């Protein structure tokens, strides 16, 4: 279960124990604690598939895209780093450092301008659950 807490333009996603799980700002969904770079690639793929399913359900015209999981890599464009396959950028890769008190990476996904807050909340919750399931040892 994830809680969504509004703070002005920012919505924080928290686990039931109060630990941060992600955020929603404008039309961007961010996910905390996706591990190191290697794990972030797996997390980005799992989150993208879930985001794609939510957007197809909410917006029937949304063009389906299946990422090439075995070809995911990090692309640098000077200012940002992205998780991408050969055809598309899936998510921004954010490296968390000592200034945040956390280690590892986070991911940010941009949604279309017409996505409603309700769609963003539903997508963010589903994406976090998908990432957590992808990281669990049972899978």
N, C-alpha and C positions, 0 to 999 in steps of 0.2 A: 504494500500500500504506500502510495506517495501522496504527500500533502503539497498543495500549490498555494503559496502565500504571496499576495500582491504587495508590492512596495513601489507605488507610483507606476512608472512605465516598466518596471522589472517585476517578474514573477519568479520566485524561488521555488525549486522543487526540493523537497526534503523527504527523507525516509521517515518511517514512523518513530525511529529513535532520535530524530532531530538532525541527523547528519546530512550535509548537502548532497544532492543527487544531480542537480542541474539548474538551468534557468531558462526563462523565455524573455526575450527583449525584442521589441518590434516584431519582425518576422523571422527571428533567429531562435533556434533551440540549441542550447548548450548542454553537454553532459559531462559531469565531473568524473574523475577517478576511472579512466578507461585503461589504466596501466601504462606500460612503456610503449615505445613506438610500435613494436611488433604486435602487441595486444590491441593497440589502438586501431590497427588495420582491420583486425577481426571485428572489433566493436563497431567500426564505421560501416562495415558491410552488413552486420546484423541490424544496426539502427536504420540504415538506408532502406533495407528490405521492408522493415516495419513502417517507416515513413511513407514509402511508396504505396503500401497497401492502404494506409489511412487516407492518403490523398486520392487514390483511385476510388475509394468508397465514398468520400465526400464530394469529389469532383470527377464525375464519370469521364470527362474529356482528358483527364490527366494522362499523359503518355507514359506507359509502363517502361521502366528501365531496370534491367537485371545487371548488377555490376559483375565484372569478371573477377571473382574473389581470388583466384590464383595469380592475378596480374596486378593486384593493388600495390601501390608504392607511394612514397612521399615525394611531392613536387614542390619546389620552391619557386615563387614568382618575385623574389626580391623582398617583398614586405611580409608575405604570409607563406605558411606551409600548408599544403593540402593533401588529403588522402584522395588518391585518384586511381582510376584504371586507365587503359590506353585511350578511352573515348570521353571520359567525363570526370570532373572533380566532384567528389561526393561530400566532403566535409573539410572545414578548416581544422588543422591540427594545432592545438595550443599547448606549448610546453610549460608546465607549471614549475616554478623555481622556488628558491628559498624565500622570496618576498611574500609568497602566499602562505607559507608554512606547510605546503604540500609538495609532494613529488609526483612525477609521472606526467600524464597528458590529459587533456580534455578535448572534446570535439564540438564544433559548431556547425549546424546545418541551416542553410538559408531556405526559407519557404517562399512560395509565390506571393506577390503583393495582395492577392485576393483571398488568401487564407484568413479565416476568422480566428479570433482568440479561442473559441471553443475547439476548433480544429487543431490549433497549436497545442492546447492543453492535452487533448486526447492523444495527439501524436507524441508529445513529450513523455507522457506517462507510459505509453506503449513502447517507445524507443528505449527508455531506461530499463524496463522489464526485459526487453530483448537483449540488451547489452549484458545485463546481469545473468541471464540464462546462458548466453554465449560464453561467459567467463566461468560458469559453474563446472566443477570437475566431472559431473555426470554426463555432460554433453561432449 
